[in-house]
């Protein structure tokens, strides 16, 4: 799979051959199946999915640089070229950084690239043919969903509804072309929801105007564990993990246009739901049993497992987020509202503590790094905000426009992804 054929006729035969069809439609299992539960853990400082280990956008690493300078190379550890476009964010698994991309005239070549986190050296690079719909808005890209991983596996998802599972050395474990099972699962803007790994289940949310569903897929084999129908409307928000309390299993939060659903990752059954006109791009922020839902403002909820319901604690219409997901840190909620105003609110009651004008627009979600909020706008301007009652802002430009990917933090640095490069910022 390290190389692809450029001949169009061979491509057509490749796509239509029955052997390949079953490879796409079912699974290719190259290693023994894992245990049915209790997935491998990740290191505390890893960033294994969209918005990090706790899906909160808050880093645990300390001692990272407070600024950098691309013009002089100060605190720019390395910059690696990428083979194609992609709004997807990088993930960090130990000493590896993994990113996806798509290339070619129709972005039909799907890439998974793994770099050494310390040196930026490419460790491996895998390429696959897209089996589904690759027409997307020119603003975005086919490699829009952020991959997810654990100590043994990497799962990459694409707008074409192709789902790839590799081991950490890049060996193929299985491949699913979900569009072969549900060919009407698509929208012409593009799909962007990132996968979520919970134990031994991979959760994908394919919410669109066609065949709309969410599915739980076995991480070891690639086979379906469950599938639930969803409303036929486009949603680009990603499934979010709601951790379980003592003696409780975690839940997966699925955002729809008409509300939020908490489902059991083991069987897909809805445990509770909450009605609201939700934001279709931003994902919720979660801490313990608290959920901060972007929905024409912020709805603060308490997940009550004993009563199987979500209790509304407060609602603040002025905390209206744009495309970036809200970030929660030390009892403060940070929301970027159009046209680029950073709001800091008290997480207990939603009251505004301060606001700061930034330079937008923003598609990437911000990250908290050692007392500073790192925000990167579409033009590649990184804005570092001190998280104090008198916030200060320092601006540094990457010099590359069209940034849609959220930063990742781990491996001793802060990682930015553009359409052309993967950057590591470190001392």
C-alpha positions as a LaTeX table, in Angstrom:
\begin{tabular}{lrrr}
\hline
Residue & $x$ (\AA) & $y$ (\AA) & $z$ (\AA) \\
\hline
Unk1 & 0.00 & 0.00 & 0.00 \\
Unk2 & 3.06 & 2.28 & $-0.04$ \\
Unk3 & 2.55 & 3.18 & $-3.70$ \\
Unk4 & $-0.41$ & 3.84 & $-5.97$ \\
Unk5 & $-1.08$ & 3.25 & $-9.65$ \\
Unk6 & $-1.55$ & 6.32 & $-11.79$ \\
Unk7 & $-3.22$ & 4.60 & $-14.71$ \\
Unk8 & $-6.93$ & 5.44 & $-14.74$ \\
Unk9 & $-8.03$ & 2.13 & $-16.27$ \\
Unk10 & $-6.18$ & 0.16 & $-13.65$ \\
Unk11 & $-7.81$ & 2.32 & $-11.02$ \\
Unk12 & $-11.28$ & 1.45 & $-12.32$ \\
Unk13 & $-10.50$ & $-2.26$ & $-12.38$ \\
Unk14 & $-9.03$ & $-1.97$ & $-8.91$ \\
Unk15 & $-12.17$ & $-0.37$ & $-7.55$ \\
Unk16 & $-14.56$ & $-2.82$ & $-9.17$ \\
Unk17 & $-12.83$ & $-6.10$ & $-8.54$ \\
Unk18 & $-14.80$ & $-8.36$ & $-6.24$ \\
Unk19 & $-11.80$ & $-9.15$ & $-4.10$ \\
Unk20 & $-11.19$ & $-5.49$ & $-3.40$ \\
Unk21 & $-14.88$ & $-4.98$ & $-2.82$ \\
Unk22 & $-14.84$ & $-7.42$ & 0.05 \\
Unk23 & $-11.68$ & $-5.85$ & 1.36 \\
Unk24 & $-13.51$ & $-2.52$ & 1.52 \\
Unk25 & $-16.91$ & $-3.75$ & 2.56 \\
Unk26 & $-15.85$ & $-6.14$ & 5.26 \\
Unk27 & $-12.44$ & $-6.20$ & 6.93 \\
Unk28 & $-8.88$ & $-7.28$ & 6.50 \\
Unk29 & $-7.57$ & $-8.50$ & 9.81 \\
Unk30 & $-3.80$ & $-8.79$ & 9.72 \\
Unk31 & $-3.26$ & $-9.48$ & 13.41 \\
Unk32 & $-5.02$ & $-11.53$ & 16.05 \\
Unk33 & $-8.16$ & $-10.02$ & 17.55 \\
Unk34 & $-7.76$ & $-8.21$ & 20.82 \\
Unk35 & $-9.74$ & $-8.78$ & 24.01 \\
Unk36 & $-13.37$ & $-7.73$ & 23.88 \\
Unk37 & $-12.96$ & $-4.91$ & 26.39 \\
Unk38 & $-10.44$ & $-2.82$ & 28.23 \\
Unk39 & $-8.51$ & $-1.09$ & 25.44 \\
Unk40 & $-4.85$ & $-0.19$ & 25.83 \\
Unk41 & $-4.17$ & 3.04 & 27.69 \\
Unk42 & $-2.28$ & 6.02 & 26.33 \\
Unk43 & 0.40 & 8.00 & 28.09 \\
Unk44 & $-0.71$ & 10.95 & 30.23 \\
Unk45 & 1.01 & 13.48 & 27.96 \\
Unk46 & $-0.30$ & 11.97 & 24.72 \\
Unk47 & $-2.77$ & 13.80 & 22.48 \\
Unk48 & $-4.54$ & 10.76 & 20.99 \\
Unk49 & $-7.59$ & 12.36 & 19.38 \\
Unk50 & $-9.31$ & 15.60 & 18.41 \\
Unk51 & $-8.75$ & 18.07 & 21.28 \\
Unk52 & $-6.49$ & 15.71 & 23.23 \\
Unk53 & $-6.78$ & 12.87 & 25.72 \\
Unk54 & $-9.65$ & 14.38 & 27.71 \\
Unk55 & $-11.14$ & 15.92 & 24.53 \\
Unk56 & $-10.94$ & 19.27 & 26.35 \\
Unk57 & $-8.15$ & 21.07 & 24.50 \\
Unk58 & $-6.09$ & 21.36 & 27.70 \\
Unk59 & $-2.47$ & 20.19 & 27.75 \\
Unk60 & $-0.78$ & 18.64 & 30.78 \\
Unk61 & 2.80 & 19.30 & 29.67 \\
Unk62 & 4.78 & 22.06 & 31.36 \\
Unk63 & 7.85 & 24.03 & 30.37 \\
Unk64 & 6.83 & 24.57 & 26.76 \\
Unk65 & 7.81 & 27.80 & 25.01 \\
Unk66 & 5.68 & 30.89 & 25.49 \\
Unk67 & 6.39 & 32.10 & 21.96 \\
Unk68 & 8.33 & 31.33 & 18.77 \\
Unk69 & 9.66 & 33.06 & 15.66 \\
Unk70 & 9.55 & 31.38 & 12.23 \\
Unk71 & 11.71 & 34.13 & 10.70 \\
Unk72 & 14.67 & 33.31 & 12.95 \\
Unk73 & 13.79 & 29.71 & 13.75 \\
Unk74 & 13.59 & 30.46 & 17.48 \\
Unk75 & 11.72 & 27.61 & 19.21 \\
Unk76 & 10.82 & 26.07 & 15.83 \\
Unk77 & 12.12 & 22.54 & 16.39 \\
Unk78 & 11.22 & 21.26 & 12.92 \\
Unk79 & 8.89 & 21.72 & 9.95 \\
Unk80 & 8.01 & 18.69 & 7.83 \\
Unk81 & 6.40 & 18.84 & 4.36 \\
Unk82 & 3.03 & 17.14 & 3.85 \\
Unk83 & 1.90 & 15.32 & 0.67 \\
Unk84 & $-1.59$ & 16.81 & 0.47 \\
Unk85 & $-4.32$ & 18.93 & 1.97 \\
Unk86 & $-6.21$ & 18.34 & 5.17 \\
Unk87 & $-8.15$ & 20.21 & 7.86 \\
Unk88 & $-7.48$ & 17.28 & 10.23 \\
Unk89 & $-5.39$ & 17.88 & 13.35 \\
Unk90 & $-2.30$ & 15.86 & 14.27 \\
Unk91 & $-2.38$ & 13.35 & 17.12 \\
Unk92 & 0.50 & 12.37 & 19.41 \\
Unk93 & 1.13 & 8.81 & 20.63 \\
Unk94 & 4.29 & 8.58 & 22.71 \\
Unk95 & 7.21 & 9.46 & 20.43 \\
Unk96 & 5.04 & 9.46 & 17.27 \\
Unk97 & 3.04 & 12.21 & 15.60 \\
Unk98 & 0.38 & 11.07 & 13.11 \\
Unk99 & $-1.45$ & 13.22 & 10.56 \\
Unk100 & $-3.72$ & 12.51 & 7.59 \\
Unk101 & $-3.91$ & 14.16 & 4.17 \\
Unk102 & $-5.54$ & 13.76 & 0.78 \\
Unk103 & $-3.97$ & 14.46 & $-2.61$ \\
Unk104 & $-4.70$ & 14.28 & $-6.34$ \\
Unk105 & $-7.13$ & 16.25 & $-8.56$ \\
Unk106 & $-10.13$ & 14.86 & $-6.65$ \\
Unk107 & $-8.27$ & 14.22 & $-3.37$ \\
Unk108 & $-8.87$ & 10.52 & $-3.96$ \\
Unk109 & $-5.49$ & 9.45 & $-2.59$ \\
Unk110 & $-5.70$ & 9.13 & 1.18 \\
Unk111 & $-2.55$ & 9.46 & 3.28 \\
Unk112 & $-1.59$ & 8.51 & 6.82 \\
Unk113 & 1.87 & 9.81 & 7.78 \\
Unk114 & 3.79 & 9.11 & 10.98 \\
Unk115 & 6.70 & 11.30 & 12.13 \\
Unk116 & 9.22 & 10.98 & 14.91 \\
Unk117 & 8.09 & 13.60 & 17.43 \\
Unk118 & 11.61 & 14.59 & 18.42 \\
Unk119 & 13.29 & 14.98 & 15.02 \\
Unk120 & 10.46 & 15.29 & 12.49 \\
Unk121 & 11.83 & 12.32 & 10.56 \\
Unk122 & 9.16 & 10.45 & 8.58 \\
Unk123 & 8.80 & 6.97 & 10.09 \\
Unk124 & 6.24 & 5.62 & 7.66 \\
Unk125 & 3.71 & 6.76 & 5.07 \\
Unk126 & 0.66 & 4.78 & 3.93 \\
Unk127 & $-1.54$ & 5.53 & 0.92 \\
Unk128 & $-5.04$ & 4.26 & 0.07 \\
Unk129 & $-7.62$ & 4.80 & $-2.65$ \\
Unk130 & $-10.79$ & 6.58 & $-1.58$ \\
Unk131 & $-13.75$ & 4.29 & $-2.17$ \\
Unk132 & $-16.49$ & 6.82 & $-1.50$ \\
Unk133 & $-17.57$ & 10.34 & $-2.41$ \\
Unk134 & $-14.64$ & 12.80 & $-2.58$ \\
Unk135 & $-16.48$ & 15.93 & $-3.73$ \\
Unk136 & $-16.06$ & 18.56 & $-1.02$ \\
Unk137 & $-16.19$ & 22.32 & $-0.76$ \\
Unk138 & $-12.90$ & 23.79 & $-1.94$ \\
Unk139 & $-12.55$ & 25.50 & 1.43 \\
Unk140 & $-12.15$ & 22.17 & 3.24 \\
Unk141 & $-10.79$ & 18.79 & 2.23 \\
Unk142 & $-11.33$ & 15.04 & 2.21 \\
Unk143 & $-8.89$ & 14.54 & 5.10 \\
Unk144 & $-11.07$ & 16.59 & 7.45 \\
Unk145 & $-11.64$ & 14.21 & 10.41 \\
Unk146 & $-8.83$ & 14.05 & 12.95 \\
Unk147 & $-7.51$ & 10.49 & 13.48 \\
Unk148 & $-7.61$ & 8.74 & 16.85 \\
Unk149 & $-5.25$ & 6.26 & 18.49 \\
Unk150 & $-4.26$ & 4.31 & 21.57 \\
Unk151 & $-1.18$ & 2.34 & 22.62 \\
Unk152 & $-1.68$ & $-0.23$ & 19.83 \\
Unk153 & $-3.84$ & 1.20 & 17.05 \\
Unk154 & $-4.40$ & 4.26 & 14.86 \\
Unk155 & $-7.78$ & 4.89 & 13.23 \\
Unk156 & $-8.02$ & 7.35 & 10.33 \\
Unk157 & $-11.35$ & 8.52 & 8.91 \\
Unk158 & $-12.04$ & 10.59 & 5.80 \\
Unk159 & $-14.87$ & 12.56 & 4.20 \\
Unk160 & $-15.17$ & 9.70 & 1.70 \\
Unk161 & $-16.36$ & 7.56 & 4.67 \\
Unk162 & $-13.28$ & 5.36 & 4.42 \\
Unk163 & $-12.11$ & 4.09 & 7.80 \\
Unk164 & $-8.56$ & 2.72 & 8.14 \\
Unk165 & $-7.05$ & 0.94 & 11.15 \\
Unk166 & $-3.25$ & 0.56 & 11.40 \\
Unk167 & $-0.85$ & $-0.53$ & 14.10 \\
Unk168 & 1.76 & 1.92 & 15.36 \\
Unk169 & 4.26 & 0.65 & 12.78 \\
Unk170 & 1.87 & 1.44 & 9.94 \\
Unk171 & 0.79 & $-2.13$ & 9.23 \\
Unk172 & $-2.78$ & $-2.43$ & 7.97 \\
Unk173 & $-5.12$ & $-4.15$ & 10.42 \\
Unk174 & $-8.36$ & $-3.53$ & 8.55 \\
Unk175 & $-10.05$ & $-1.16$ & 6.11 \\
Unk176 & $-13.76$ & $-0.28$ & 5.87 \\
Unk177 & $-15.33$ & 1.56 & 2.96 \\
Unk178 & $-18.53$ & 2.58 & 4.76 \\
Unk179 & $-19.89$ & 4.10 & 1.53 \\
Unk180 & $-20.17$ & 0.57 & 0.09 \\
Unk181 & $-22.60$ & $-0.34$ & 2.84 \\
Unk182 & $-24.45$ & 3.02 & 2.77 \\
Unk183 & $-23.68$ & 4.74 & $-0.59$ \\
Unk184 & $-26.00$ & 7.69 & 0.08 \\
Unk185 & $-24.01$ & 8.74 & 3.15 \\
Unk186 & $-22.56$ & 12.00 & 1.86 \\
Unk187 & $-22.94$ & 15.70 & 1.48 \\
Unk188 & $-21.35$ & 17.93 & $-1.15$ \\
Unk189 & $-19.73$ & 20.23 & 1.40 \\
Unk190 & $-17.83$ & 17.29 & 2.90 \\
Unk191 & $-17.91$ & 15.22 & 6.08 \\
Unk192 & $-15.68$ & 16.22 & 8.99 \\
Unk193 & $-16.71$ & 14.40 & 12.19 \\
Unk194 & $-13.70$ & 12.79 & 13.89 \\
Unk195 & $-13.77$ & 9.21 & 15.24 \\
Unk196 & $-13.82$ & 8.47 & 18.96 \\
Unk197 & $-12.19$ & 5.39 & 20.54 \\
Unk198 & $-13.86$ & 4.16 & 23.72 \\
Unk199 & $-12.29$ & 0.95 & 24.99 \\
Unk200 & $-12.47$ & $-1.51$ & 22.08 \\
Unk201 & $-15.09$ & 0.45 & 20.13 \\
Unk202 & $-14.55$ & 3.06 & 17.42 \\
Unk203 & $-17.49$ & 5.46 & 17.18 \\
Unk204 & $-18.11$ & 7.30 & 13.92 \\
Unk205 & $-20.85$ & 9.87 & 13.35 \\
Unk206 & $-21.96$ & 10.11 & 9.73 \\
Unk207 & $-24.73$ & 12.68 & 10.04 \\
Unk208 & $-25.80$ & 14.05 & 6.66 \\
Unk209 & $-28.72$ & 14.63 & 4.30 \\
Unk210 & $-28.54$ & 11.07 & 2.92 \\
Unk211 & $-28.16$ & 7.81 & 4.83 \\
Unk212 & $-27.49$ & 9.31 & 8.24 \\
Unk213 & $-26.20$ & 7.13 & 11.08 \\
Unk214 & $-23.73$ & 6.64 & 13.89 \\
Unk215 & $-21.92$ & 3.34 & 14.33 \\
Unk216 & $-19.80$ & 1.52 & 16.86 \\
Unk217 & $-17.10$ & $-0.56$ & 15.16 \\
Unk218 & $-14.92$ & $-3.17$ & 16.81 \\
Unk219 & $-11.38$ & $-1.80$ & 17.09 \\
Unk220 & $-9.81$ & $-5.24$ & 16.78 \\
Unk221 & $-11.73$ & $-6.62$ & 13.80 \\
Unk222 & $-13.44$ & $-3.70$ & 12.04 \\
Unk223 & $-16.84$ & $-5.38$ & 12.31 \\
Unk224 & $-19.99$ & $-3.51$ & 13.28 \\
Unk225 & $-21.00$ & $-3.70$ & 16.92 \\
Unk226 & $-24.00$ & $-1.44$ & 16.49 \\
Unk227 & $-25.54$ & 1.12 & 14.17 \\
Unk228 & $-28.20$ & 3.71 & 14.96 \\
Unk229 & $-30.11$ & 5.95 & 12.56 \\
Unk230 & $-29.65$ & 9.71 & 12.91 \\
Unk231 & $-31.65$ & 12.67 & 11.59 \\
Unk232 & $-31.06$ & 13.43 & 7.93 \\
Unk233 & $-29.25$ & 16.73 & 8.31 \\
Unk234 & $-25.60$ & 17.73 & 8.00 \\
Unk235 & $-23.55$ & 17.85 & 11.20 \\
Unk236 & $-19.77$ & 18.22 & 11.41 \\
Unk237 & $-19.40$ & 18.09 & 15.19 \\
Unk238 & $-17.40$ & 15.17 & 16.60 \\
Unk239 & $-18.44$ & 12.54 & 19.17 \\
Unk240 & $-17.20$ & 13.52 & 22.63 \\
Unk241 & $-16.37$ & 11.28 & 25.58 \\
Unk242 & $-18.33$ & 11.79 & 28.80 \\
Unk243 & $-16.33$ & 9.97 & 31.50 \\
Unk244 & $-18.17$ & 7.71 & 33.90 \\
Unk245 & $-18.26$ & 8.25 & 37.63 \\
Unk246 & $-17.43$ & 5.59 & 40.21 \\
Unk247 & $-18.80$ & 2.29 & 38.96 \\
Unk248 & $-20.14$ & 3.91 & 35.79 \\
Unk249 & $-19.09$ & 3.31 & 32.21 \\
Unk250 & $-18.32$ & 6.29 & 29.97 \\
Unk251 & $-20.80$ & 7.60 & 27.43 \\
Unk252 & $-20.41$ & 9.05 & 23.95 \\
Unk253 & $-22.04$ & 12.41 & 23.28 \\
Unk254 & $-23.49$ & 12.87 & 19.78 \\
Unk255 & $-24.51$ & 16.36 & 18.64 \\
Unk256 & $-27.44$ & 16.68 & 16.24 \\
Unk257 & $-29.15$ & 19.76 & 14.89 \\
Unk258 & $-32.08$ & 19.28 & 17.29 \\
Unk259 & $-30.25$ & 18.12 & 20.39 \\
Unk260 & $-27.58$ & 16.18 & 22.22 \\
Unk261 & $-27.66$ & 12.40 & 22.76 \\
Unk262 & $-25.64$ & 10.36 & 25.23 \\
Unk263 & $-25.22$ & 6.79 & 24.01 \\
Unk264 & $-23.70$ & 3.67 & 25.50 \\
Unk265 & $-20.51$ & 2.89 & 23.51 \\
Unk266 & $-21.06$ & $-0.85$ & 24.01 \\
Unk267 & $-24.43$ & $-1.08$ & 22.26 \\
Unk268 & $-25.40$ & 2.36 & 20.94 \\
Unk269 & $-28.45$ & 2.66 & 23.19 \\
Unk270 & $-29.47$ & 6.20 & 24.09 \\
Unk271 & $-29.10$ & 6.80 & 27.84 \\
Unk272 & $-30.40$ & 10.36 & 27.82 \\
Unk273 & $-31.04$ & 13.21 & 25.41 \\
Unk274 & $-31.33$ & 16.99 & 25.60 \\
Unk275 & $-33.25$ & 19.15 & 23.14 \\
Unk276 & $-31.59$ & 22.30 & 21.82 \\
Unk277 & $-30.78$ & 23.92 & 18.47 \\
Unk278 & $-27.14$ & 22.82 & 18.52 \\
Unk279 & $-24.15$ & 24.28 & 16.73 \\
Unk280 & $-23.30$ & 21.84 & 13.94 \\
Unk281 & $-19.51$ & 22.34 & 13.88 \\
Unk282 & $-18.33$ & 23.07 & 17.43 \\
Unk283 & $-18.15$ & 20.12 & 19.86 \\
Unk284 & $-19.07$ & 20.21 & 23.56 \\
Unk285 & $-16.58$ & 20.78 & 26.36 \\
Unk286 & $-16.75$ & 18.20 & 29.16 \\
Unk287 & $-15.43$ & 17.95 & 32.73 \\
Unk288 & $-16.55$ & 15.10 & 35.04 \\
Unk289 & $-20.37$ & 15.14 & 34.83 \\
Unk290 & $-20.57$ & 18.67 & 33.38 \\
Unk291 & $-21.27$ & 19.27 & 29.70 \\
Unk292 & $-21.00$ & 22.70 & 28.05 \\
Unk293 & $-23.00$ & 22.49 & 24.85 \\
Unk294 & $-22.70$ & 25.08 & 22.05 \\
Unk295 & $-26.31$ & 25.77 & 21.03 \\
Unk296 & $-27.07$ & 29.44 & 20.19 \\
Unk297 & $-24.99$ & 30.23 & 23.25 \\
Unk298 & $-23.81$ & 27.75 & 25.87 \\
Unk299 & $-26.05$ & 25.30 & 27.74 \\
Unk300 & $-24.38$ & 24.04 & 30.92 \\
Unk301 & $-25.67$ & 20.56 & 31.77 \\
Unk302 & $-25.16$ & 18.05 & 34.57 \\
Unk303 & $-25.36$ & 14.44 & 33.45 \\
Unk304 & $-27.44$ & 12.58 & 36.03 \\
Unk305 & $-26.85$ & 8.87 & 35.41 \\
Unk306 & $-29.17$ & 7.78 & 38.24 \\
Unk307 & $-32.13$ & 9.49 & 36.58 \\
Unk308 & $-30.87$ & 9.02 & 33.00 \\
Unk309 & $-31.23$ & 12.68 & 32.17 \\
Unk310 & $-29.30$ & 15.88 & 31.56 \\
Unk311 & $-30.15$ & 18.66 & 34.00 \\
Unk312 & $-29.79$ & 22.22 & 32.70 \\
Unk313 & $-27.73$ & 24.27 & 35.16 \\
Unk314 & $-27.68$ & 27.52 & 33.19 \\
Unk315 & $-27.94$ & 28.96 & 29.70 \\
Unk316 & $-26.11$ & 32.03 & 28.42 \\
Unk317 & $-27.03$ & 33.27 & 24.95 \\
Unk318 & $-24.13$ & 35.76 & 24.83 \\
Unk319 & $-21.59$ & 32.89 & 24.89 \\
Unk320 & $-22.33$ & 32.14 & 21.27 \\
Unk321 & $-19.43$ & 30.24 & 19.76 \\
Unk322 & $-18.35$ & 30.27 & 16.16 \\
Unk323 & $-16.67$ & 27.24 & 14.54 \\
Unk324 & $-14.10$ & 26.72 & 17.32 \\
Unk325 & $-15.14$ & 24.43 & 20.17 \\
Unk326 & $-15.29$ & 25.91 & 23.70 \\
Unk327 & $-12.41$ & 25.15 & 26.08 \\
Unk328 & $-12.73$ & 24.57 & 29.84 \\
Unk329 & $-9.84$ & 25.14 & 32.25 \\
Unk330 & $-9.64$ & 25.83 & 36.01 \\
Unk331 & $-13.31$ & 26.72 & 36.33 \\
Unk332 & $-13.26$ & 29.11 & 33.38 \\
Unk333 & $-14.96$ & 28.57 & 30.03 \\
Unk334 & $-13.35$ & 30.10 & 26.92 \\
Unk335 & $-15.48$ & 30.74 & 23.84 \\
Unk336 & $-14.51$ & 32.44 & 20.56 \\
Unk337 & $-17.49$ & 34.32 & 19.23 \\
Unk338 & $-17.79$ & 35.98 & 15.80 \\
Unk339 & $-15.96$ & 37.93 & 14.44 \\
Unk340 & $-13.09$ & 36.79 & 16.70 \\
Unk341 & $-13.91$ & 37.88 & 20.24 \\
Unk342 & $-12.52$ & 35.66 & 22.99 \\
Unk343 & $-14.92$ & 35.40 & 25.93 \\
Unk344 & $-13.97$ & 34.15 & 29.39 \\
Unk345 & $-16.90$ & 33.05 & 31.55 \\
Unk346 & $-17.36$ & 31.48 & 34.96 \\
Unk347 & $-18.16$ & 27.80 & 34.43 \\
Unk348 & $-20.38$ & 27.75 & 37.53 \\
Unk349 & $-22.94$ & 30.27 & 36.32 \\
Unk350 & $-21.95$ & 31.51 & 32.85 \\
Unk351 & $-21.22$ & 35.07 & 33.97 \\
Unk352 & $-18.74$ & 36.94 & 31.80 \\
Unk353 & $-15.36$ & 37.60 & 33.41 \\
Unk354 & $-13.65$ & 39.37 & 30.51 \\
Unk355 & $-13.49$ & 39.57 & 26.73 \\
Unk356 & $-10.62$ & 40.23 & 24.35 \\
Unk357 & $-10.66$ & 41.12 & 20.68 \\
Unk358 & $-8.61$ & 38.71 & 18.54 \\
Unk359 & $-8.01$ & 38.60 & 14.80 \\
Unk360 & $-10.30$ & 36.07 & 13.13 \\
Unk361 & $-11.85$ & 34.17 & 11.54 \\
Unk362 & $-11.22$ & 30.95 & 13.47 \\
Unk363 & $-11.89$ & 27.37 & 12.44 \\
Unk364 & $-9.29$ & 25.73 & 14.66 \\
Unk365 & $-10.20$ & 25.19 & 18.30 \\
Unk366 & $-7.82$ & 26.77 & 20.85 \\
Unk367 & $-5.64$ & 24.85 & 23.30 \\
Unk368 & $-4.55$ & 25.71 & 26.83 \\
Unk369 & $-0.81$ & 25.34 & 27.38 \\
Unk370 & 0.64 & 26.17 & 30.81 \\
Unk371 & $-1.50$ & 29.21 & 31.56 \\
Unk372 & $-1.80$ & 30.49 & 27.99 \\
Unk373 & $-4.47$ & 29.99 & 25.36 \\
Unk374 & $-3.03$ & 29.32 & 21.89 \\
Unk375 & $-5.43$ & 30.32 & 19.10 \\
Unk376 & $-4.58$ & 30.07 & 15.39 \\
Unk377 & $-6.80$ & 31.77 & 12.83 \\
Unk378 & $-7.45$ & 30.87 & 9.21 \\
Unk379 & $-4.66$ & 33.18 & 7.99 \\
Unk380 & $-2.10$ & 31.28 & 10.09 \\
Unk381 & $-1.79$ & 33.97 & 12.79 \\
Unk382 & $-1.07$ & 32.32 & 16.15 \\
Unk383 & $-2.43$ & 34.42 & 19.03 \\
Unk384 & $-1.19$ & 33.50 & 22.50 \\
Unk385 & $-3.37$ & 34.86 & 25.31 \\
Unk386 & $-2.30$ & 34.91 & 28.97 \\
Unk387 & $-5.12$ & 33.49 & 31.08 \\
Unk388 & $-5.35$ & 36.16 & 33.76 \\
Unk389 & $-7.89$ & 38.82 & 34.69 \\
Unk390 & $-5.86$ & 41.23 & 32.56 \\
Unk391 & $-5.10$ & 39.09 & 29.49 \\
Unk392 & $-2.26$ & 39.99 & 27.13 \\
Unk393 & $-1.99$ & 38.83 & 23.52 \\
Unk394 & 1.15 & 38.05 & 21.54 \\
Unk395 & 0.89 & 37.41 & 17.80 \\
Unk396 & 3.16 & 35.25 & 15.64 \\
Unk397 & 2.43 & 34.37 & 12.00 \\
Unk398 & 3.18 & 30.93 & 10.59 \\
Unk399 & 3.43 & 32.52 & 7.15 \\
Unk400 & 1.01 & 29.94 & 5.71 \\
Unk401 & $-2.66$ & 30.65 & 5.11 \\
Unk402 & $-5.72$ & 28.40 & 5.14 \\
Unk403 & $-5.27$ & 26.89 & 8.62 \\
Unk404 & $-8.28$ & 24.79 & 9.67 \\
Unk405 & $-6.59$ & 22.25 & 11.96 \\
Unk406 & $-6.52$ & 22.65 & 15.73 \\
Unk407 & $-3.11$ & 22.55 & 17.47 \\
Unk408 & $-1.96$ & 19.41 & 19.32 \\
Unk409 & 0.26 & 19.37 & 22.40 \\
Unk410 & 2.57 & 16.56 & 23.49 \\
Unk411 & 5.90 & 14.97 & 22.68 \\
Unk412 & 7.63 & 17.97 & 24.24 \\
Unk413 & 6.05 & 20.54 & 21.94 \\
Unk414 & 3.10 & 22.26 & 20.31 \\
Unk415 & 2.18 & 21.05 & 16.82 \\
Unk416 & 0.52 & 23.09 & 14.07 \\
Unk417 & $-0.71$ & 21.67 & 10.82 \\
Unk418 & $-1.23$ & 23.62 & 7.60 \\
Unk419 & $-1.95$ & 22.32 & 4.09 \\
Unk420 & 1.79 & 22.33 & 3.38 \\
Unk421 & 3.60 & 21.52 & 6.62 \\
Unk422 & 3.52 & 20.00 & 10.08 \\
Unk423 & 5.26 & 22.29 & 12.58 \\
Unk424 & 6.72 & 21.51 & 15.98 \\
Unk425 & 7.22 & 24.41 & 18.40 \\
Unk426 & 9.53 & 23.49 & 21.29 \\
Unk427 & 12.41 & 24.87 & 23.28 \\
\hline
\end{tabular}
